[in-house]
């Protein structure tokens, strides 16, 4: 998968959870922010070292259940428009 070089796993950091680069920012955190409806700009506002490519890599790495939740959330947001 493209972008997976942006995901690091280090057992000595964050309990071995997959993180964005070496930022100590778990992939799960980024995925949850997206699922909650935050835009990439909003997320990068909280984490200035983060890039759009990092967010994309986190979504690619997300477990299938999180991807399903993301799709469901996106559909809900489309219906509300």
Buried (B, 14 or more C-beta within 10 A) or exposed (E): EEBEEBBBEEEEBBEEBBBBBEBEBBBBBBBBBBBEEBEBEEBBEEBEEBBEEBBBBBBBBBEEEBBEBBEEBEEEEEEEE
